[in-house]
Amino acid sequence: MPTIHILPDLLINQIAAGEVIERPASALKELLENSLDAGATEIAVQLEGGGIKLLRVRDNGRGIAPEQLALALLRHATSKISSLGDLQRVASMGFRGEALASMAAVAQVALTSRSANVEHAWKIETANGTQSAPAPAAHAQGTSVEMRELYFNTPARRKFLKSESTEFAWCEETFKRIALSRPDVAFSLQRDGKNVWQFPKQNLPQRITAILGNEFGQHAVSVERQIGPLHLHGIAALPAYSRSTRDEQYFFANGRFVRDKVLMHAVRQAYQDILHHQRHPAFVLFLDMPPEQVDVNVHPAKSEVRFRESQGIHQFVFHALQDALSATMASATPVDNTVGAASAANVPRQQAGSYNTAPFGQQQTMAFNAAQPQAAYKLWEENALVREDVGRVSTRQEDVGLKSYLHSDHPLGFALGQLSGIYILAQNQQGLIVVDMHAAHERIVYERLKTAFDAQQMPTQPLLIPVTFAADTLDVATVEEQQEALHQLGFDIAPISTHTLAVRAMPALLKQSHAEAVAREVLHELRDFGASRALTERRNELLATLACHSAVRANQQLSLPEMNAILREMEQTERADQCNHGRPTWFQVTLQELDAMFMRGK
């Protein structure tokens, strides 16, 4: 019978490494945060082999005293907290004391440091759980950490590392996030001996422009709001700079890059009236608050937080950002409301016809376009053809006329035409049905995707001609890393160069013409949240986004059979009364209501 026993320290550290040091980028994040906690004003990063062969971080911080150098590589040894009270109001970037010990358990680590008023630096090295004695070394004030051959002693875990270019892409993104958080610190990044990024000490707008480009800065508005201990500041892009992906969204809570549902919902709410839901805002925002009001000890990588007063934080961020955007929009040249609303929805409604301005009491002209002339009558005639004998067709309109249709098993009736390219008008037994065709079709596709995904039977459609598009290094890295998740979602995406991807197959339920847009959405969901979260707790959000891309668009002309197909599918789809965003998909106007409008019977 197995007995309970204490695990060896080396094995404990290797288990911890799986949580803390998932890949080179994880180690880089921990080392950069340690440098910032040490008060460094200059930090240099050198990578070889994407950080797998070598990851070196050098800073000019306070350094480590010689007698404490060996302690730095022990698990749960830290200078940042000493009690439960400290943990509950931690203000430093690191605090658990696990990172260096975890690295030492799965890589060859050298730690060199020199503190103030010490004649020279000291260096210790460790590999496979063995640690050398401190030895004198040459080093300016500060600390250097070298991590070589990550997972050299755990081959099974090393197999899960991706290509060098993929691992470098994740390291580069981590570097940019940290550099954005501290513009008062100079940063540099070298890859295989070549300079990639070089940032001097700057102010925040300069650092943002250096990383995100001039265009972002030219189309952005400053955000500044303080109420008591809460302070929100940064830059948010105007709707004109909206993105098809979430690649330029950076939110920092007390200087720490975080992904938080409360904060992201507040941002989406602030943009909801000025940004089409398929576009994503770009921003770099900093929320400063008392450390005891936010719990950073939620996730091993400290990328998720929990606010003590989440509702209050949500409202504070929402109103601050909304006011900043509203002030900028109000200062712009006034535009016609109809044109502005159409632009915000990315729908050229005036091309399809709209209500014209007219004095009160006069009838207004209205676009009413059926996709086929006399479409309703054609539909009745087509369905009135009944085959009686082989080769013989007869028409029996008296049996299958309008009356029988209205008493059929189809509560949404039968289509009459389209209104302004947006609504389907249909007639049923009670009167008139008005359907928002995009919202209705979006719900239909969404429910189909959920059913297929849950049954692990997502139908895939190979593309006759692969769709290629330019992608950043993180997108390419995500494709290389998340092939299993992509196949589970019905996608076949492959890199064809360091900055180009090809969609070779996609879910058959989605429109092939939107291959690039849906591929980008999927990649950024996997990139931002990881496969496990994207396919479980965020599964509904991901599938809803795909459905939105595939649903029929406004001003898309439909034939009567196509309109009726949507009506029939609505009748067979669960929750078809609302779209994925909670809006209604159809309304009934009864004959009695119509009679009252026209004062019939009075």
C-alpha positions as CSV (number, residue, x, y, z in Angstrom):
1,M,0.0,0.0,0.0
2,P,1.5,3.4,-1.0
3,T,2.6,5.5,2.0
4,I,2.4,9.3,2.3
5,H,5.8,11.0,2.1
6,I,7.3,14.4,1.7
7,L,8.5,15.2,-1.9
8,P,12.1,16.2,-2.5
9,D,12.8,19.9,-2.8
10,L,13.9,19.5,-6.4
11,L,10.6,17.8,-7.4
12,I,8.6,20.4,-5.5
13,N,10.3,23.2,-7.4
14,Q,9.8,21.4,-10.7
15,I,6.1,21.1,-10.0
16,A,6.0,24.8,-9.1
17,A,7.9,25.6,-12.3
18,G,5.0,24.2,-14.3
19,E,2.7,26.9,-12.8
20,V,5.1,29.8,-12.7
21,I,7.6,29.2,-15.6
22,E,5.4,27.9,-18.3
23,R,7.7,29.1,-21.1
24,P,10.6,31.6,-21.5
25,A,8.1,34.5,-21.6
26,S,6.9,33.5,-18.1
27,A,10.5,33.7,-16.8
28,L,11.1,37.0,-18.5
29,K,8.0,38.5,-16.9
30,E,9.2,37.4,-13.4
31,L,12.7,38.7,-13.9
32,L,11.6,42.1,-15.3
33,E,9.2,42.5,-12.4
34,N,12.0,41.7,-9.9
35,S,14.2,44.4,-11.6
36,L,11.4,46.9,-11.2
37,D,10.8,46.0,-7.6
38,A,14.6,46.6,-7.1
39,G,14.2,50.2,-8.2
40,A,16.0,49.7,-11.6
41,T,16.0,52.6,-14.0
42,E,17.8,50.7,-16.8
43,I,17.0,47.1,-17.8
44,A,18.6,45.1,-20.7
45,V,17.2,41.8,-22.0
46,Q,19.1,39.4,-24.2
47,L,17.6,36.3,-25.8
48,E,19.0,33.4,-27.7
49,G,16.9,30.7,-29.3
50,G,13.7,32.5,-28.4
51,G,14.8,32.5,-24.7
52,I,15.1,28.7,-24.6
53,K,18.9,28.6,-25.0
54,L,19.6,31.9,-23.1
55,L,17.5,34.5,-21.3
56,R,19.5,37.2,-19.6
57,V,18.1,40.2,-17.7
58,R,20.5,42.9,-16.4
59,D,19.5,45.9,-14.3
60,N,21.0,48.7,-12.3
61,G,18.8,48.2,-9.2
62,R,19.7,48.0,-5.6
63,G,21.3,44.6,-5.9
64,I,21.4,41.7,-3.4
65,A,23.7,41.7,-0.4
66,P,26.4,38.9,-0.6
67,E,25.1,37.1,2.4
68,Q,21.6,36.9,1.0
69,L,22.6,35.8,-2.5
70,A,22.1,32.1,-1.8
71,L,18.7,32.7,-0.2
72,A,17.4,34.3,-3.4
73,L,17.3,30.9,-5.2
74,L,15.4,29.2,-2.4
75,R,11.7,28.6,-2.7
76,H,9.4,31.0,-0.8
77,A,12.4,33.2,0.1
78,T,11.4,36.9,-0.5
79,S,12.1,40.4,0.8
80,K,8.7,41.7,-0.2
81,I,6.2,40.3,2.3
82,S,6.6,38.8,5.8
83,S,3.0,38.5,7.1
84,L,-0.6,37.9,6.0
85,G,-1.2,41.6,6.3
86,D,1.5,42.3,3.8
87,L,0.0,39.8,1.4
88,Q,-3.4,41.4,1.6
89,R,-1.9,44.8,0.6
90,V,1.0,43.8,-1.5
91,A,2.3,46.7,-3.6
92,S,5.3,45.0,-5.3
93,M,5.1,43.2,-8.6
94,G,6.5,40.0,-7.2
95,F,5.9,38.6,-3.7
96,R,5.7,34.8,-3.6
97,G,9.4,34.0,-3.8
98,E,8.9,31.1,-6.3
99,A,10.2,32.4,-9.6
100,L,14.0,32.1,-9.2
101,A,13.7,28.7,-7.3
102,S,11.4,27.4,-10.1
103,M,13.9,28.5,-12.8
104,A,16.8,26.9,-10.9
105,A,14.9,23.6,-10.9
106,V,14.4,23.4,-14.6
107,A,17.3,25.4,-16.1
108,Q,20.9,26.3,-15.6
109,V,20.8,29.6,-13.7
110,A,23.5,32.1,-12.8
111,L,22.8,35.0,-10.5
112,T,25.3,37.9,-10.3
113,S,24.6,40.9,-8.1
114,R,26.3,43.9,-6.5
115,S,24.7,46.1,-3.9
116,A,25.7,49.6,-2.9
117,N,28.9,50.1,-0.9
118,V,30.3,46.7,-1.8
119,E,33.7,46.3,-3.4
120,H,32.7,43.9,-6.0
121,A,29.8,41.7,-7.2
122,W,29.2,38.1,-6.2
123,K,27.9,35.2,-8.4
124,I,26.3,31.9,-7.7
125,E,25.3,29.2,-10.2
126,T,22.8,26.3,-9.9
127,A,21.7,23.4,-12.0
128,N,19.7,20.2,-11.2
129,G,19.2,21.3,-7.6
130,T,22.9,21.8,-6.8
131,Q,24.1,25.3,-6.0
132,S,27.7,26.6,-6.1
133,A,29.3,28.7,-3.4
134,P,29.3,32.5,-4.0
135,A,32.3,33.6,-5.9
136,P,33.6,37.1,-6.7
137,A,32.6,38.6,-10.1
138,A,32.7,41.8,-12.1
139,H,29.4,43.7,-12.3
140,A,28.2,47.2,-11.8
141,Q,25.6,47.9,-9.1
142,G,22.5,45.9,-9.9
143,T,21.7,42.3,-10.8
144,S,22.0,40.0,-13.7
145,V,20.1,36.7,-14.0
146,E,21.0,34.2,-16.7
147,M,18.8,31.3,-17.5
148,R,20.2,28.7,-20.0
149,E,18.7,25.6,-21.6
150,L,15.2,25.8,-20.2
151,Y,13.8,22.4,-19.2
152,F,17.1,20.7,-20.1
153,N,16.5,18.2,-17.2
154,T,12.8,17.6,-18.0
155,P,12.7,16.5,-21.7
156,A,8.9,15.8,-21.6
157,R,8.2,19.3,-20.6
158,R,10.7,20.8,-23.1
159,K,8.7,19.0,-25.9
160,F,5.8,21.3,-25.2
161,L,7.9,24.4,-26.0
162,K,7.3,25.8,-29.5
163,S,9.6,27.0,-32.2
164,E,12.2,29.6,-31.3
165,S,10.3,32.2,-33.3
166,T,7.1,31.4,-31.4
167,E,8.8,31.6,-28.1
168,F,10.4,34.9,-29.0
169,A,7.1,36.3,-30.1
170,W,5.7,35.7,-26.6
171,C,8.8,37.1,-25.0
172,E,8.5,40.2,-27.1
173,E,4.9,40.8,-26.1
174,T,5.8,40.4,-22.5
175,F,8.7,42.9,-22.9
176,K,6.4,45.4,-24.5
177,R,3.8,45.1,-21.8
178,I,6.4,45.8,-19.0
179,A,7.9,48.6,-21.0
180,L,4.5,50.2,-21.4
181,S,3.9,50.0,-17.7
182,R,7.0,52.0,-16.8
183,P,8.0,54.7,-19.3
184,D,10.3,56.2,-16.6
185,V,12.6,53.1,-17.0
186,A,14.9,52.6,-20.0
187,F,14.5,49.2,-21.7
188,S,16.4,47.3,-24.4
189,L,15.8,43.9,-26.1
190,Q,18.3,41.9,-28.1
191,R,17.5,38.8,-30.1
192,D,20.4,36.6,-31.0
193,G,22.8,39.6,-30.8
194,K,20.6,42.0,-32.8
195,N,18.9,45.0,-31.2
196,V,15.1,44.7,-31.5
197,W,13.8,47.4,-29.1
198,Q,15.6,50.3,-27.5
199,F,13.6,52.7,-25.2
200,P,15.1,55.6,-23.3
201,K,13.4,57.1,-20.3
202,Q,10.3,58.7,-21.7
203,N,6.9,60.1,-20.7
204,L,3.9,57.9,-21.2
205,P,2.7,59.3,-24.6
206,Q,6.2,59.0,-26.0
207,R,6.4,55.3,-24.8
208,I,3.0,54.5,-26.2
209,T,3.8,56.0,-29.6
210,A,7.2,54.2,-29.7
211,I,5.5,50.8,-29.2
212,L,2.1,51.3,-30.8
213,G,3.0,53.8,-33.6
214,N,2.2,57.4,-34.5
215,E,-1.2,56.6,-35.9
216,F,-2.4,55.4,-32.5
217,G,-1.3,58.6,-30.9
218,Q,-2.9,60.8,-33.6
219,H,-6.3,59.1,-33.1
220,A,-6.4,58.9,-29.4
221,V,-7.7,61.0,-26.5
222,S,-6.3,61.4,-23.0
223,V,-8.1,59.8,-20.1
224,E,-7.8,61.3,-16.7
225,R,-10.1,60.9,-13.7
226,Q,-9.5,60.8,-9.9
227,I,-12.1,60.2,-7.2
228,G,-10.6,59.7,-3.8
229,P,-8.0,57.0,-3.9
230,L,-9.0,55.8,-7.4
231,H,-7.1,57.2,-10.3
232,L,-7.5,56.3,-14.0
233,H,-5.2,57.7,-16.6
234,G,-3.9,56.8,-20.0
235,I,-4.8,57.0,-23.7
236,A,-7.9,55.6,-25.5
237,A,-8.2,55.5,-29.3
238,L,-11.2,57.1,-31.0
239,P,-13.6,54.9,-33.0
240,A,-11.8,55.9,-36.2
241,Y,-8.8,53.9,-35.1
242,S,-10.9,50.8,-34.1
243,R,-9.3,47.4,-34.7
244,S,-10.5,44.1,-36.0
245,T,-8.7,42.4,-33.1
246,R,-7.9,43.0,-29.5
247,D,-4.2,43.3,-30.1
248,E,-3.8,46.9,-28.8
249,Q,-5.6,46.7,-25.5
250,Y,-3.4,47.2,-22.4
251,F,-4.9,47.6,-19.0
252,F,-2.7,48.0,-15.9
253,A,-3.9,47.8,-12.3
254,N,-1.4,49.3,-9.9
255,G,1.2,48.9,-12.7
256,R,0.5,45.3,-13.3
257,F,-0.8,44.1,-16.7
258,V,-4.1,42.4,-16.1
259,R,-7.0,40.8,-18.0
260,D,-10.1,41.3,-16.0
261,K,-13.7,40.8,-16.9
262,V,-14.9,43.8,-14.9
263,L,-12.5,46.2,-16.5
264,M,-13.0,44.9,-20.0
265,H,-16.8,45.1,-19.7
266,A,-16.6,48.7,-18.5
267,V,-14.5,49.6,-21.5
268,R,-16.9,47.9,-23.9
269,Q,-19.8,49.7,-22.3
270,A,-18.0,53.0,-22.8
271,Y,-17.6,52.4,-26.5
272,Q,-20.9,50.7,-27.2
273,D,-22.7,53.6,-28.7
274,I,-19.8,54.8,-30.9
275,L,-18.2,51.5,-32.0
276,H,-19.7,48.7,-34.0
277,H,-19.6,45.5,-32.0
278,Q,-17.4,43.7,-34.5
279,R,-14.7,46.3,-34.0
280,H,-12.4,46.5,-31.0
281,P,-11.1,49.7,-29.2
282,A,-7.4,50.3,-28.7
283,F,-6.2,51.7,-25.4
284,V,-3.5,51.9,-22.8
285,L,-5.0,52.6,-19.4
286,F,-3.7,52.6,-15.9
287,L,-5.8,52.2,-12.8
288,D,-4.2,53.1,-9.5
289,M,-5.9,52.2,-6.2
290,P,-5.1,51.2,-2.7
291,P,-3.3,47.8,-2.7
292,E,-5.7,46.4,-0.1
293,Q,-8.6,47.0,-2.5
294,V,-7.4,44.5,-5.1
295,D,-6.3,40.8,-4.7
296,V,-3.4,40.0,-7.0
297,N,-2.9,36.5,-5.4
298,V,-5.5,34.9,-7.7
299,H,-3.5,33.4,-10.5
300,P,-0.1,31.8,-10.7
301,A,1.0,34.3,-13.3
302,K,-0.7,37.2,-11.5
303,S,-2.4,38.2,-14.7
304,E,-5.9,38.0,-13.1
305,V,-7.0,40.1,-10.1
306,R,-10.1,40.3,-7.9
307,F,-11.4,43.7,-6.8
308,R,-13.0,44.1,-3.4
309,E,-15.6,46.5,-4.8
310,S,-15.9,45.4,-8.4
311,Q,-19.2,47.2,-9.1
312,G,-17.7,50.5,-8.0
313,I,-14.6,50.0,-10.0
314,H,-16.7,49.1,-13.1
315,Q,-18.7,52.4,-12.8
316,F,-15.6,54.5,-12.2
317,V,-13.8,53.2,-15.3
318,F,-17.0,53.3,-17.4
319,H,-17.8,56.9,-16.6
320,A,-14.2,58.1,-16.8
321,L,-13.7,56.6,-20.3
322,Q,-17.2,57.5,-21.5
323,D,-16.7,61.2,-20.5
324,A,-13.3,61.4,-22.2
325,L,-14.7,59.9,-25.4
326,S,-17.9,62.1,-25.3
327,A,-15.9,65.3,-24.8
328,T,-13.8,64.5,-27.8
329,M,-16.8,63.5,-30.0
330,A,-18.7,66.6,-29.0
331,S,-15.8,68.9,-30.0
332,A,-15.8,67.4,-33.5
333,T,-17.8,68.9,-36.4
334,P,-21.5,68.1,-35.9
335,V,-22.8,65.6,-38.4
336,D,-26.3,64.4,-39.4
337,N,-27.6,62.0,-36.8
338,T,-28.8,59.5,-39.4
339,V,-25.4,59.4,-41.1
340,G,-23.6,59.2,-37.8
341,A,-25.8,56.3,-36.6
342,A,-25.3,54.4,-39.9
343,S,-21.6,55.0,-39.8
344,A,-21.4,53.7,-36.2
345,A,-23.1,50.5,-37.2
346,N,-20.9,50.2,-40.4
347,V,-24.1,50.2,-42.4
348,P,-24.5,52.5,-45.4
349,R,-28.2,52.8,-44.8
350,Q,-28.8,55.8,-47.0
351,Q,-27.9,53.8,-50.1
352,A,-30.7,51.5,-49.3
353,G,-33.2,54.2,-48.7
354,S,-34.3,55.7,-45.4
355,Y,-36.9,58.0,-43.9
356,N,-36.8,61.4,-45.6
357,T,-37.3,64.6,-43.6
358,A,-40.8,65.9,-44.0
359,P,-43.1,68.3,-42.1
360,F,-45.3,66.9,-39.4
361,G,-48.5,65.5,-40.7
362,Q,-47.2,64.7,-44.2
363,Q,-46.6,61.1,-45.3
364,Q,-42.9,60.2,-45.5
365,T,-41.4,58.2,-48.3
366,M,-40.0,54.9,-47.3
367,A,-37.8,52.3,-49.1
368,F,-39.7,49.0,-49.4
369,N,-37.8,46.6,-51.6
370,A,-38.8,43.0,-52.2
371,A,-35.9,40.9,-53.6
372,Q,-38.3,39.6,-56.3
373,P,-41.2,41.3,-58.0
374,Q,-44.5,40.0,-56.8
375,A,-42.6,37.6,-54.6
376,A,-45.4,36.6,-52.3
377,Y,-47.6,35.6,-55.3
378,K,-44.8,33.6,-56.8
379,L,-44.3,31.8,-53.6
380,W,-47.9,30.7,-53.5
381,E,-47.8,29.6,-57.1
382,E,-44.6,27.6,-56.6
383,N,-46.1,25.8,-53.6
384,A,-49.4,25.2,-55.5
385,L,-47.7,22.9,-57.9
386,V,-48.7,19.4,-56.9
387,R,-47.5,16.3,-58.8
388,E,-50.4,14.0,-59.3
389,D,-49.0,11.5,-61.8
390,V,-45.5,10.9,-63.2
391,G,-44.8,13.6,-65.7
392,R,-48.1,15.4,-65.0
393,V,-48.2,18.7,-62.9
394,S,-51.4,20.5,-62.0
395,T,-52.1,23.7,-60.1
396,R,-54.5,23.6,-57.2
397,Q,-54.5,27.1,-55.8
398,E,-57.8,26.7,-54.2
399,D,-56.3,24.1,-51.8
400,V,-53.0,25.8,-51.0
401,G,-53.9,29.5,-51.2
402,L,-53.1,32.2,-48.7
403,K,-55.7,31.0,-46.2
404,S,-54.1,27.6,-45.8
405,Y,-50.7,29.2,-45.3
406,L,-51.9,31.4,-42.5
407,H,-53.4,28.4,-40.7
408,S,-50.2,26.3,-41.1
409,D,-47.8,25.2,-38.5
410,H,-45.5,28.2,-39.2
411,P,-46.1,30.8,-36.5
412,L,-43.7,33.3,-38.1
413,G,-45.7,33.1,-41.4
414,F,-44.3,33.7,-44.8
415,A,-42.1,36.5,-46.2
416,L,-43.5,39.4,-48.2
417,G,-40.3,41.4,-48.7
418,Q,-37.5,43.4,-47.2
419,L,-37.6,46.8,-45.6
420,S,-34.5,49.0,-46.0
421,G,-32.4,45.9,-46.5
422,I,-32.6,45.3,-42.7
423,Y,-35.9,43.8,-41.8
424,I,-37.9,40.8,-43.2
425,L,-41.6,41.5,-43.4
426,A,-43.8,38.4,-43.1
427,Q,-47.5,37.7,-42.8
428,N,-49.0,35.2,-40.4
429,Q,-52.4,34.4,-39.0
430,Q,-52.3,37.3,-36.5
431,G,-51.0,39.9,-38.9
432,L,-47.6,41.3,-39.6
433,I,-44.2,39.9,-38.5
434,V,-41.1,42.2,-38.5
435,V,-37.8,40.3,-38.2
436,D,-34.3,41.8,-37.8
437,M,-32.7,39.4,-40.2
438,H,-29.1,39.8,-39.0
439,A,-30.0,39.4,-35.3
440,A,-32.2,36.3,-36.1
441,H,-29.6,34.7,-38.4
442,E,-26.9,35.3,-35.8
443,R,-28.9,33.4,-33.2
444,I,-29.5,30.5,-35.6
445,V,-25.8,30.2,-36.5
446,Y,-24.8,30.5,-32.8
447,E,-27.0,27.7,-31.7
448,R,-25.8,25.5,-34.5
449,L,-22.2,26.2,-33.6
450,K,-22.8,25.3,-30.0
451,T,-24.5,22.0,-30.9
452,A,-21.7,21.0,-33.3
453,F,-18.9,22.0,-30.9
454,D,-20.4,20.3,-27.9
455,A,-20.9,17.1,-30.0
456,Q,-17.3,17.4,-31.2
457,Q,-18.6,17.2,-34.7
458,M,-17.8,20.6,-36.1
459,P,-18.2,20.3,-39.9
460,T,-15.2,21.6,-41.8
461,Q,-15.2,23.1,-45.3
462,P,-11.8,23.1,-47.2
463,L,-11.3,26.3,-49.1
464,L,-10.8,25.9,-52.8
465,I,-8.2,28.8,-52.7
466,P,-6.6,29.3,-49.2
467,V,-7.1,32.8,-47.8
468,T,-3.8,34.4,-46.9
469,F,-3.4,37.5,-44.7
470,A,-0.7,39.5,-42.9
471,A,-0.3,38.6,-39.2
472,D,1.9,39.7,-36.4
473,T,4.4,37.4,-34.7
474,L,2.0,36.5,-31.9
475,D,-0.7,35.4,-34.3
476,V,1.8,33.2,-36.1
477,A,3.0,31.9,-32.7
478,T,-0.6,31.1,-31.7
479,V,-1.2,29.1,-34.8
480,E,1.9,27.0,-34.2
481,E,1.0,26.5,-30.6
482,Q,-2.8,25.9,-30.7
483,Q,-3.3,23.5,-33.7
484,E,-5.4,21.1,-31.6
485,A,-7.7,23.9,-30.4
486,L,-8.0,25.3,-34.0
487,H,-8.9,21.8,-35.3
488,Q,-11.5,21.4,-32.6
489,L,-13.1,24.6,-33.8
490,G,-13.1,23.5,-37.4
491,F,-10.1,25.6,-38.6
492,D,-7.1,24.6,-40.6
493,I,-4.7,27.6,-40.4
494,A,-1.0,27.4,-41.2
495,P,2.0,29.8,-41.3
496,I,3.4,30.3,-44.8
497,S,6.0,32.9,-43.6
498,T,7.1,34.7,-40.5
499,H,4.3,37.3,-41.0
500,T,1.7,35.5,-43.2
501,L,-1.0,33.0,-42.4
502,A,-3.2,30.9,-44.6
503,V,-6.7,29.7,-43.8
504,R,-7.1,26.4,-45.6
505,A,-10.3,25.2,-44.1
506,M,-12.9,26.6,-41.7
507,P,-16.2,25.6,-40.1
508,A,-18.8,24.9,-42.8
509,L,-21.4,26.8,-40.8
510,L,-19.5,30.1,-41.3
511,K,-19.3,32.2,-44.5
512,Q,-16.2,31.5,-46.4
513,S,-15.9,35.2,-47.5
514,H,-15.2,36.1,-43.9
515,A,-12.3,33.7,-43.5
516,E,-9.7,36.4,-42.5
517,A,-12.0,38.1,-40.0
518,V,-13.1,35.0,-38.1
519,A,-9.6,33.6,-38.2
520,R,-8.3,36.7,-36.5
521,E,-11.0,36.6,-33.9
522,V,-10.2,33.0,-33.0
523,L,-6.5,33.5,-32.8
524,H,-6.8,36.5,-30.5
525,E,-9.2,34.7,-28.2
526,L,-6.7,31.8,-28.0
527,R,-3.8,34.2,-27.6
528,D,-5.4,36.3,-24.9
529,F,-7.0,33.6,-22.8
530,G,-5.3,30.3,-23.8
531,A,-7.1,27.2,-25.3
532,S,-8.4,25.8,-22.0
533,R,-10.3,29.0,-21.1
534,A,-11.3,29.9,-24.6
535,L,-12.9,26.5,-25.2
536,T,-14.6,26.2,-21.8
537,E,-15.5,29.3,-19.8
538,R,-15.3,31.6,-22.8
539,R,-16.8,29.2,-25.3
540,N,-20.1,31.1,-25.6
541,E,-18.4,34.4,-26.2
542,L,-16.1,32.9,-28.9
543,L,-18.9,31.1,-30.7
544,A,-21.1,34.1,-30.5
545,T,-18.4,36.2,-32.2
546,L,-18.0,33.7,-35.0
547,A,-21.8,33.6,-35.5
548,C,-21.9,37.4,-35.7
549,H,-19.3,37.4,-38.5
550,S,-21.3,34.7,-40.5
551,A,-24.8,36.1,-40.1
552,V,-26.4,37.9,-43.1
553,R,-25.5,41.6,-43.2
554,A,-27.7,44.7,-43.4
555,N,-28.4,45.6,-47.0
556,Q,-27.8,42.1,-48.2
557,Q,-30.7,41.4,-50.6
558,L,-32.4,38.1,-50.0
559,S,-34.7,36.1,-52.2
560,L,-38.1,35.0,-50.9
561,P,-37.0,31.4,-50.4
562,E,-33.9,32.7,-48.5
563,M,-36.1,34.8,-46.2
564,N,-38.5,32.0,-45.6
565,A,-35.6,29.7,-44.8
566,I,-34.6,32.1,-42.0
567,L,-38.1,32.1,-40.7
568,R,-38.3,28.3,-40.7
569,E,-34.9,28.0,-39.0
570,M,-36.0,30.6,-36.3
571,E,-39.0,28.4,-35.6
572,Q,-36.8,25.4,-35.0
573,T,-34.0,27.2,-33.0
574,E,-34.0,27.5,-29.2
575,R,-33.9,31.1,-27.8
576,A,-34.6,32.5,-31.2
577,D,-36.6,35.4,-29.7
578,Q,-33.3,37.2,-28.8
579,C,-30.0,37.5,-30.6
580,N,-26.7,36.7,-28.9
581,H,-26.5,40.2,-27.4
582,G,-29.9,40.1,-25.8
583,R,-31.8,42.2,-28.4
584,P,-35.2,41.0,-29.8
585,T,-35.1,39.3,-33.2
586,W,-38.8,39.9,-34.2
587,F,-42.0,41.6,-33.3
588,Q,-45.7,40.9,-34.0
589,V,-48.0,43.6,-35.2
590,T,-51.6,42.2,-35.0
591,L,-54.4,43.0,-37.4
592,Q,-56.3,44.7,-34.5
593,E,-53.3,47.0,-33.9
594,L,-53.1,47.8,-37.6
595,D,-56.9,48.4,-37.7
596,A,-56.5,50.8,-34.8
597,M,-53.7,52.7,-36.6
598,F,-55.9,53.3,-39.6
599,M,-59.0,53.8,-37.5
600,R,-60.9,51.1,-39.3
601,G,-64.3,50.4,-37.8
602,K,-64.7,53.9,-36.4
